[in-house]
Amino acid sequence: MITYVERASASDRDPGHVWAVSDGRAGNARQAGALAHWLSPRAEELQLTPRAPWRWASPHQLPGARLAFGHEFAARLSTPPALVIGCGRQAALATRLAGARGARTVQILDPRMPPRHWDLVVVPEHDMLRGENVLVARGSLHPVDDAWLARARAAYPQFGALPGPRIAVLLGGDSRHGRFDVAAFAALADRLDACVARDGGSLLLTGSRRTSPAVRAALRARYAGRAACVWAEARDGENPYAGILAWADRIVCSADSVNMLSEACATRAPVFVFAPGPLDGAPQQFVDSMIADRRVRRFEGALPAFDVVPLRETARVAAEVRARLGD
């Protein structure tokens, strides 16, 4: 099954047409879409739902794989675009199928197969995959740059009137790499309240898709009516995440999400990371590298200003894709 997120106005035969394919998971869709839109104004985002048994075997091509995503996608493969970008293991099968029909292919994240099956593979630095056609990125890909931030400020002008420093607080959640539970939130909130009591400023807090119901409830109970902005879940309306990032003078981010921390580091605000306990795997490696580069500091009770250089890997990776594959 295909879900169309953004349809291009050009035909599939347009050499500037690009597909960004994913399984619809927010992180995967955001990475594929960000790179596709950076490379072409005629990018089209497709969320693909593979059928069994291909869902289990992806990206390996079992017999009949052409129909893994249904008849509609199979029909569209007869005239694929010039470039197909995928992110995630399910999308890796779709990019392989498109490549077999003549499209150039870029696969984001380790597909768990030799990278020779794609024209290019993009992996984060903490991933061990390397090869002649493997591009290595710091953190994850995303759309955050100066133009994106300017649009977000224009969309949320009310945040610009708040007393400074405006402190953005980005909350993640439990993962296989570590926990972010109610106790962790309470510890973080105690430090935030102490900072505001001492230095003044405004708190703008937002949860994420992985934030647990218990942490959402704790966020609402502690800060509803007190903080300048609280977004816990969809019933609070549209998530003002973009505006919060764009207007932030400081950013405090839980340590569990490489995607969220990558976007925070793409702003021009100092970033502070909060980890209630040990992490393992990719998030800890990325946190350590950002601290070593002095782009991030640990949040230990103070939020001092410091000079930063925005981390914006999408533009660099897009330039490398153009250099390798042509325009």
N, C-alpha and C positions, 0 to 999 in steps of 0.2 A: 504494500500500500504506500502511496505517496501523499504527503501533505505539502502543499505549496505555501511557503512562508512569504516569499517575495518573487513575483513573476517579472521577468524581463520583458521589455517592449520589443526587443529584437527577436528575429527568428532563430531557431536552433542552428541554422547554417551560418549565422553571423560569426566571423572569426574572433570577435571580441566578446562573445557570449561565454559565460563561465557558470558552471554548476558548483554550488557548495552543498555537499551531502553529509548528512549525519543521521543518527538514530533519534534525534530530537532531544537528547539530554542537553541541558542548558550549556554546560561547559564545552561539549563537543560542537554543538551548533554555533556557539559564539566564536570559537577558534576558526572553524571552516568559513563561516560567514565573514569574519573580519578580514581574512586573507583574500577571499574572493572579491570583496568590495574594494579592497585596496588595489587590486590588479585590474578591475574592470567596473565601469559604471553600469554594465549590463549583467551583473551577477544575479543569479537566481538561487534561492535557498530551498532545498528539498529535504524533508524529513522522511526517511525511509523506514518501513517496518518489514523486516524479512520474515518469511514464513519458515516453519519447520520443514525439513531438517536443516536447511541452510543457515538458519539463525544460530544453531549450535555449532556448525562447522566453520562459519565465516572466520577469515576470508578464504578458506579453502573452497575450491570449486567442485562441489559434488555434481553428479549428472543432473542436468536440467537447471543449472544455476541461473540461466538466463531469465527464468521465471521466479527467482527467489523473492523479488519485490513486487510481483504481480504483473499482469499483462500490460498495464499502462506504461510502467517503467520499461518493460521489455520493448514495447513499441517505440518509445522515445530513444532507445539505444540505437535504432536504425539510423538516426541523424544526430549523433551526440555533438555537444559544443566543442570548441577548440580545446578547452581545458576543464577538467573535473578535479575538484579539491574535496577530499573527504577527511573526516576526523572520527576516530573510534573504530573498533574492530568490525562492527556491522557495516559501516560505510566503506571499509577497506575492500569488501567484496564488490560493492557497487563501483568503486573506482577501477578495480581490476576488470570488470565487465566492460566499462566504458573504454578503458585502454585497449581492450581487444577489438573494439570497433573504431579505433583510430584517434581517440582523444588523447591528449597529453594528460598525465595524471600526477597529482601531488597528494600524498597521504600524510596526515598529521597524527602523531603518536605512533609508537612502535606497533606495527601490524602483526607482530609475532610470526612473521615469515621473512625470508630474505628480501631485502629492499630492491633487488633487481626486478621485482614484479611491478614496480612503479617507476615513473621517470624520476621523481624526487620523493624523499621521505623527510619530514620535519619532526625532530624530536626535541624535548627539553634537555637542557644540559645534564640534568641528573640521570637521564636515561643512558644506559651503557651502549646502545646501538650506535655504530659508526660505519661509514662506508663512503665510497666515492660519490654516491648520489644522495648522501644523508646530510641535511642541513641541521645545525645545532642552534637552538634558541635558548636564551635566558628566560626561564619561566614559560608562561603560556602566551598565545597570541590573542589580541583583543583590538577593539576599535579606538581606544583612548589615545587621543593626541590633542594638540591645541585647538583645532577646529571643533572636535567633538566636545571638548570642555567648554568652548565658547557657546555652542548651541545649548548645552545643558544649563549654563548660567542664564542664558536668555529665557529658557523654559521655566526656570525657578528663581525669578528675581527677588522673591520674598526672602530667600536665604541671605542675600547680600546686605539686607538691612539689619541682620542680627548682630548683637555685640560680639566682638572678637576677643580672643581667638575662637573661630568656629571649629569645633572638634568633631570630625566625622568618626563614627564608631561602626565598624563593619563586623558583624557577628556571623561566624560560620556554625559548625556543628560537629557532631561525632562522625568519625570515619574510621577506617581500618588502621589509620596511622596514629590516632590519639582521640581523646575525649574532650568535648566542650559541653559541660553539663551545667545544671543550675548552680552548683557550688563554684564552678569556674566563673560563671557570669557574675555571681555575687562578689567574688574577689576582684574582678575587673571593675565592677560598678563602684566598689569602695574606693579604689584608686582614682577613678574618674571624678567622683564626688569631691574627693580631697583636693584634686587639681583645680576644679572649678571654684571651690570655696577659697582657695588660696590665691588663684590668679585671675578669676573671672572667666568670662567666655560663655559659649553656647554649645550645648550637646545636640548632635544630630545622629540618631541611632537607627540602624536598619538591620534586620535579620536577613537570612538567605534561605534558599530552598532546603538546605540541610539543617537549619536551625530547628531543634526539637520543639514539639508543642509545650513542653515544660519550660524551656528557656524562653519561648515566645511569651508565655504567661507571666514569667518573672520579669521580663522586659517591660511588659505593659503595666504590671502592678507597681513597679518601682518608678517608672519614668512618665507614664501617661499624665499629662497636665503639668509636668515639671520640666521636662526637656523641651527644647525648641522644636524638635521633630522626633517622632517615634513611629517607625513602620515595622510591624511584627509579621503581618501576613496579608493575603489578598483582600480580606474584608476591610482593611484599612484604606483601600483605594489603590491608586497606581503607586508603585514603588518609586520613591524619589531618589533612588540610588545615584543616578547620573548627576542630579543637582547637588546632592550631598558631596560627591567627589569633587565636583567642579568648584564649589564655594569653600572647600575645606582649607583652613589655615594649618591644621594638623590632622593626621589620620591615625587612628588606632585600629588595628586589624587583628583578629584572632589568627593564630598561626597555622590553622588546619587546612587552609585553602590556597594552593598555588595560584589558581586563577584570580581570586580576589586580591591577593597580595600583589600579583603582577600588575593589575589595574591600578591599585593604589600607588605603586611605584612609578606608574606612567604619568602621574600628576607632578606638579611642581611644589607639592607640600611635603614637609618632613613626615616620615612614616615611622610609627612605633608598633612593634609586634608584641602581642600578649599570648603567652603559652602557659597554661595552668600546670602543666606537667610535661614529661618527656614525649616527644613525637618520634616517629621513625619513618624511614623511606623518603619519598620525594619532598613532602613539605619541610621536613627538618633540613634536608640538604639545601633547599632553596632559601630558607630562612638564614642558614649559616652563610651562604654565599652573599646574600644581600647585606648582612651585618659586616662581613669582611670587606665589602665594597663601600661601606659607610653610607649606603643608601637607606638603611633601616637601622633603628636602634631598638633595644628591648624597652618595653614600657615597665618601668620600675617605680613609678610614682611621680614623675615629672615629665613635662612635654616641652623642652626647650626648642627654640628655633635652631636650625642648622642648614647650611647650604646643601642643595641637592642637584643632581643631574637626572632628569626623567629617564626611566628605562622604557624604551619603545622599540621592541623587537619586531613588531609586525612590519613596519616600514623597511627595516633592514632585510628581513626574510623575503619580503615581496621583491625588493631590488635584486636579491640573489636569484629568485625564481625567474625573473625577467632575463637576467644575465645568462642563466643556464638554458632556458627554454625559448627565449626570444619573446617579442611583443605579440 
